[in-house]
Amino acid sequence: MELKGIDPKDQQEFLGIIDETLHYHVLDVILTHLPKEHHETFLNRFHKTPHDPELLSYIQNLTVVDIEKAITERVQEVKKNTLSAINRTKKK
């Protein structure tokens, strides 16, 4: 991903921050909706195999909300806020 108008040296730093921010928010959504008694099991599974597609099924079976929708909504919110912050920075 290229961030137009931003120094190439700063782009990698921005992308790392964006990645960390999304990671934090997605985990927050999951842990907010996942019953506490399943947190440790989920986190252990996630730590061992973070890209395992079965993790989503595991979460879906244990939550009462549409977890994919909740994650998508949070990601869209973070995306909007991040782009807004980048645009404010570029204007300065």
Buried (B, 14 or more C-beta within 10 A) or exposed (E): EEBEEBEEEEBEEBEEEBEEBBEEBBBEBBBEBBEEEBEEEBBEBBEEEEEEEEBEEBBEEBBEEEBEEBBEEBBEEBEEEBEEEBEEEEEE
